[in-house]
Amino acid sequence: MDRKMANRKLIRLSQLKSKLATENLEEIDWVTFGVIVKKVTPQSANNGRTFSIWRLNDLRDLNQCVSLFLFGDVHKEHWKTDQGTV
């Protein structure tokens, strides 16, 4: 993990909103981790394609969640991922 994190900045999901407001994250090599705390049943978009919505949390502040929308090949590959997965 030390090798993978070398020269990268860890930003907790619960800090992401404030970091986006104060830092230019496009210029930083950063990483975050999250736990799937809620999965919405796959939905169909207006164009007929199916997508998933996951709510992610870092388990530090359960009121601060990030919604992740999965489309296309990402949805097809990961829609069965279990709630509780990191």
BADO-45749 format. One record per residue (C-alpha): x, y, z; residue in one letter; residue number from 1. Coordinates in steps of 0.5 Angstrom, whole numbers. Example, Ala and Ser with C-alpha at 12.3 -4.5 7.8 and 13.67 -1.06 7.14 Angstrom:
<sites>
+-------+-------+-------+-----+-----+
!     x !     y !     z ! res !   n !
+-------+-------+-------+-----+-----+
!    25 !    -9 !    16 !   A !   1 !
!    27 !    -2 !    14 !   S !   2 !
+-------+-------+-------+-----+-----+
</sites>
This chain:
<sites>
+-------+-------+-------+-----+-----+
!     x !     y !     z ! res !   n !
+-------+-------+-------+-----+-----+
!     0 !     0 !     0 !   M !   1 !
!     6 !     5 !     2 !   D !   2 !
!     8 !     4 !    -6 !   R !   3 !
!     2 !     5 !    -9 !   K !   4 !
!     0 !    11 !    -4 !   M !   5 !
!     7 !    14 !    -6 !   A !   6 !
!     7 !    22 !    -8 !   N !   7 !
!    -1 !    21 !    -7 !   R !   8 !
!    -5 !    25 !    -3 !   K !   9 !
!   -11 !    21 !     1 !   L !  10 !
!   -17 !    25 !     2 !   I !  11 !
!   -23 !    22 !     6 !   R !  12 !
!   -30 !    22 !     3 !   L !  13 !
!   -32 !    26 !     8 !   S !  14 !
!   -27 !    32 !     7 !   Q !  15 !
!   -28 !    32 !    -1 !   L !  16 !
!   -34 !    37 !    -1 !   K !  17 !
!   -29 !    42 !     3 !   S !  18 !
!   -23 !    40 !    -1 !   K !  19 !
!   -26 !    41 !    -8 !   L !  20 !
!   -28 !    48 !    -5 !   A !  21 !
!   -21 !    50 !    -3 !   T !  22 !
!   -16 !    46 !    -7 !   E !  23 !
!   -15 !    45 !   -15 !   N !  24 !
!   -16 !    37 !   -14 !   L !  25 !
!   -14 !    37 !   -22 !   E !  26 !
!    -7 !    39 !   -20 !   E !  27 !
!    -6 !    34 !   -15 !   I !  28 !
!    -5 !    26 !   -15 !   D !  29 !
!   -10 !    24 !   -10 !   W !  30 !
!   -14 !    18 !    -8 !   V !  31 !
!   -20 !    16 !    -4 !   T !  32 !
!   -23 !    10 !    -1 !   F !  33 !
!   -31 !     9 !     1 !   G !  34 !
!   -35 !     3 !     3 !   V !  35 !
!   -42 !     2 !    -1 !   I !  36 !
!   -47 !     4 !     4 !   V !  37 !
!   -53 !     4 !     0 !   K !  38 !
!   -55 !     1 !    -7 !   K !  39 !
!   -61 !     3 !   -11 !   V !  40 !
!   -64 !    -2 !   -15 !   T !  41 !
!   -61 !    -1 !   -23 !   P !  42 !
!   -65 !     4 !   -26 !   Q !  43 !
!   -66 !     5 !   -34 !   S !  44 !
!   -64 !    12 !   -37 !   A !  45 !
!   -69 !    16 !   -42 !   N !  46 !
!   -64 !    13 !   -48 !   N !  47 !
!   -66 !     5 !   -45 !   G !  48 !
!   -59 !     4 !   -42 !   R !  49 !
!   -59 !     1 !   -35 !   T !  50 !
!   -55 !     5 !   -29 !   F !  51 !
!   -53 !     4 !   -22 !   S !  52 !
!   -53 !     9 !   -16 !   I !  53 !
!   -48 !     7 !   -10 !   W !  54 !
!   -48 !    12 !    -4 !   R !  55 !
!   -41 !    11 !    -1 !   L !  56 !
!   -38 !    13 !     6 !   N !  57 !
!   -32 !    13 !     9 !   D !  58 !
!   -35 !    11 !    16 !   L !  59 !
!   -32 !    17 !    19 !   R !  60 !
!   -38 !    22 !    18 !   D !  61 !
!   -45 !    18 !    16 !   L !  62 !
!   -48 !    24 !    14 !   N !  63 !
!   -43 !    26 !     9 !   Q !  64 !
!   -44 !    21 !     3 !   C !  65 !
!   -42 !    21 !    -4 !   V !  66 !
!   -47 !    19 !   -10 !   S !  67 !
!   -43 !    15 !   -15 !   L !  68 !
!   -47 !    13 !   -22 !   F !  69 !
!   -44 !     7 !   -26 !   L !  70 !
!   -46 !     7 !   -33 !   F !  71 !
!   -44 !     3 !   -39 !   G !  72 !
!   -39 !    -3 !   -38 !   D !  73 !
!   -37 !     0 !   -31 !   V !  74 !
!   -45 !    -2 !   -29 !   H !  75 !
!   -44 !    -8 !   -33 !   K !  76 !
!   -38 !   -11 !   -29 !   E !  77 !
!   -40 !    -8 !   -22 !   H !  78 !
!   -47 !    -8 !   -21 !   W !  79 !
!   -47 !   -14 !   -17 !   K !  80 !
!   -42 !   -11 !   -12 !   T !  81 !
!   -45 !   -13 !    -5 !   D !  82 !
!   -47 !    -7 !     0 !   Q !  83 !
!   -41 !    -6 !     5 !   G !  84 !
!   -36 !    -7 !     0 !   T !  85 !
!   -30 !    -2 !     0 !   V !  86 !
+-------+-------+-------+-----+-----+
</sites>
